[in-house]
Amino acid sequence: MELLAGFALLVAGAELAVWGSIRLARRIGVSPLVVGLTVVALGTSLPELFVSVIAAYGGEPQIALGNVVGSNIFNIAVILGLGALLRPIKIEMDLLRLEIPFVFVTTILFISMAWDGRIGRTDGPVLLGLFAAYLAYLLRSARASRRVNAAENEDVQLSPLWTSVVAVVVGLVLLGLGGRWLVDSTTKLGIQLGISERVLGLSIVALATSLPELAASLVAARRRQTDLAVGNLLGSNIFNTLGILGASAVVRPLGPTGPFLGTDAIVLVLTAALVLPMARSGWRLSRLEGALLLSVYLGYMGLVIFGAIP
């Protein structure tokens, strides 16, 4: 029951926080891509932030690490795959000239930091510093992209500012409660079933905390807002690696990282790398390629859950 309540609070909290954040962002008039990379990506990644930080503080680093690794794999393989199945995705390389390679850079950075067996408190500030620099770049992009049609924002301009602020605050409170309940319930479940914290973090926790990204991206794809959908996923992965791992490591060193440096690290790199060669025809991700991404994830998770991958 606590697990289901944690799920519900995470989803409800993320919905409120994202709803309020988007309405605040639209007041300053930025493009859908920038909204996806910033407000939506940060908002939908709040569950991962709360769960990983709470898990690190509670002395459960494997859940914190597994949540980030599993969420990043899920974002690309499942959410992007489902989005392509729903509607073929056209990736605007001119708009994402930094974000796509930066996802690879942050992934390799995580693996290199984890190579010594843990991500320590000295690594945390480095990750957070890079995240701050990335946010500064996005803010400059936001100021240069005030191209949102005024008619699209008419309802936002008429809405009271306090409603958006209250929605964000209440959403953050719900995310905090849901994150705590989710960590507690999954830990208890793992003990009862003999499942390791690593597997729980990679599977159940990662799936739960990625639900906001899934909902936001599928709705965006259905509405032909592919810039927002892809921006949400790339921005979330960057935030997960730099912001969440950085904050979690500052709270408490994360380790041992050895279990994540084998197959998990390989799949993490491959799922990100698969997007580049598959989107070969005008950077368009087809339904067949989306199905391939989903198949990779299902096969990987089957091996993880049934213990075929150590």
N, C-alpha and C positions, 0 to 999 in steps of 0.2 A: 504493500500500500504506500509506503514511504517512497519507493522508487517511482511509482506512477505519479505521486504528488510532486516529486522533484521534477519529473518530465513536464508536467502541466505548468508548474511555476516558471520553469525555464522558457517554455514557449510563450506563455502569457507575458512574462517580463520582457522578453525580446521583442514581441509584437508592439508593446507599449513604448519601449525605448526607441525602437526604429521609427515607429509612427511619429512620435514627437520630434525625433532628430531630423527626419526628412522634412517635416514642416518648417522647422527652424532653418534648415539649410536652404530651402526654396525661397525664403524671405530675402536672401542675399543673391539669388538668381545664378546658380551654377549649372553646368551641363550634366546630363544624365550619367556620363562616364565618370565625371569627377564625384558626383553624388555616390555612385557605386563604389568607387575606390576609397572614399572617405567615410561618409556618414553611414551608408548601408553596410559597408565592410566592417567598420568598427562596431556598429550596433549589433550586427548578427554574430560577431565574434565575442560579444560580452559573456555568453555562457561559457565558452572555453576559458576566458580570463578568470571568471569567478571559480570555476571548477578546478583549474590547474593551480591557482594561487592558494585556494583553500586546501587542496590535496597536499601541496608542498608544505604549507604551514602545519598541517596535521601529521606530517611525517610519512606521507604516502607518495614518494617521488615517482614511482612507476606509473601511477595513475596520471600524474601531471604530465609526464613525458609521453605516455601512450595516448593521452587525449590530444596533444598537439600533433603527434605523428599521424595518428589515425584520422584526425579531422582534416589534415592537409591532403592525405590520400583520398579520403571520402569526397572532399570538395572537387577535386579534378576528375577522379574516375567515375563517381556516381552522379554528382550534381551536374557537371558539364556533360556527362554521357546522357543523362535523362533529358537535359535541355536540348541536346542535339536530336534525340529521338522525337521530342515534341515538335521541334522546328529547327531545321539546319541552321547552324550558327555561323555568321560571317564575322570574323575577327578583324577589326580595324588596326592593322599593324602601325599605321602612322600615329594613332592615338595611344597605342600601348608599347611604344618603342622602348620605354624604360621598364615597365612592369613585368613583361614576359621574361627578359633576361634576369631581372632582379629576383624573381621567384627562384631561379636556379642558383643564383649567388647566395641567397639566404639559406637555401637547402644545404649547399656544400659547406657553408659557414657553420651550420648546426652540427653537421657530421664531424667537421674538423675539431670543433670545440668539445664534442662528446668523446673524442678519440682517447683521451687520457682517463676515461672512466667516469667522469662526472662533468656537469656544467656548474661551475662554482660561482661564488659571489663576485669574483673578479670578472667572470664572463658576463654576468647579468648587466652591469653598467655599460659594457661595450655594446651589447644587443640593444639596450634601451637608447643609447646614444645614436646608433644607426637608425633606429626607428624614429627618433626625433628629427634627424636629418631628412628622412623620407617624408615625414609629415610636413616639414618646412617646404619641401619641393612641391607637395600636393597643394599646399596653401597658395603658393605662387601660381600654380596651374589654375586653381579655383578663381583667383583674381583675374586671370586672363581669359576665363571662359564664361563670363556672365552673358550667356546667350539664350537663357530660358525664356520662352514665349510668355509675355505678361498674362495672356488669357489663360494659360495653363495654371498660373499661380494665383488667379483671382480669388478662389475660395480660401487659399492660404493667407492672403493678405487681409481678408476680412475676419479671419479667426483670431480670437484673443491670444496674445503671447503666452499668458499664464497657463492655458490648456496644454500647450506643447511642453512647457517646463514641468508641469505636474506629471505628465505622461512619462517623461524621461526619468524623473525622480522615483516614481512608483515602480516603473519598469526595472530600475536598478535594484530597488529593495527586493522585488520578487526574484530577480536573478540571483541575488545573494542567498536568499532562503532556499531557492531551488538547487543552487550549486552545493550548499551544505548537505541538504537531504540526499542529493544524488550521490555524493561521495560516500556518505555514511551507509546508504542502502546498498550500493554496489560493493563496498568493502565487505559488508555482512554477507551478501550473496556469494561473493568469491570464497569466503571462509567456509560457508555451508556446502558449496558445490566443489570445493577444491580447485577453483580457478585462480590463476595467478593475477596479481594486480596489473601486470603488463597486458595480458589478454583482455581484461576488463576495460582498461583504458583505451586499447586499440579498437574494441568492438562496441560494447554497450554505451560507455561514456562518450566516445567519439561520435557515435550515431546520434545520441541525445543532444549533444551540444552543437551538432551541425544541422539540426532541424531548421533553425531560422534561416541559414544560408540556403538550404534546400527550398524552403517556401518562397523566399524572396527571388531567387534566381529562376525558378519555374514560372512564377507569375510574370517576371520581366520577360522571359523568353516567349511566353504565350502572347504577351502584348507587343511583341516585336521590339522590345527594348534590349537588344542583345548587348549593347555597350554597357548598360547597367548590370546585366547578368554576369558578363565576363569580368567586368571591373569589380563586382562584389566578390567573386571567387578569388581572383588574383590578390586583391587587397586584403581579404581575410587570411590567405596563406602567409602573406608578408607580415601581417599583424600577429598571427599565431606564432611565427618563428622568432620575430624580433621582440615584439611587445610582451607576449604572454610568457615565453620562455625566459625573457629577461627579467620580468617582474617576479616570476616564480623563483628564479635562481637567487634574486636579491633577498627574498623571504627566507629561503633555505636552499643550500646546494642540492642539485638534482643528480641522483645517481643511485646505484651503478647504471651507467648507460650502455654497458656491454650488450645486453639483450636486444638493443635497438640498432646495433651497428652491423647486423648481418642482413637477413632477408628484408627486414622492415626498412632499412636504409636504402636497399636496392630498389624496392618497390616505390618508395617515396621519390627517388630520383627518376625512375622510369615513368611513373604516371605523369610527372611534370614534363618529361622529355617527349612522351608520346604525342603531346599536342602539336609539337612543331612539325614532324614529318607527316603526320596524318592530315594536318590542315594545309596540304600542299597545293590545292587548286584554288588560288586566290584567297588563301587563309580561310577556307570555308569548311567547317566541321560537319560532315554528313551524318545521316541517321545510322549508316553502317559503322562509321567510325565511333559514333556514340555507343552503339551496341558492343563494340570491341572494348571500349573503356570499362563498361559495366561488367563484361565477362572477366576482365583482368581482376577487378575488385572482388567479384564473387568467388573466383578461384582462390585468390589470396586469403580472403577471410575464412573460407572453408578450411584451408590448411592451418590457419592460426587457431581457429576455434577447436578443431579436432586434434590439435597437438602435433601436426605433421611438421610444423616449423618450430624449432626450439626457441 
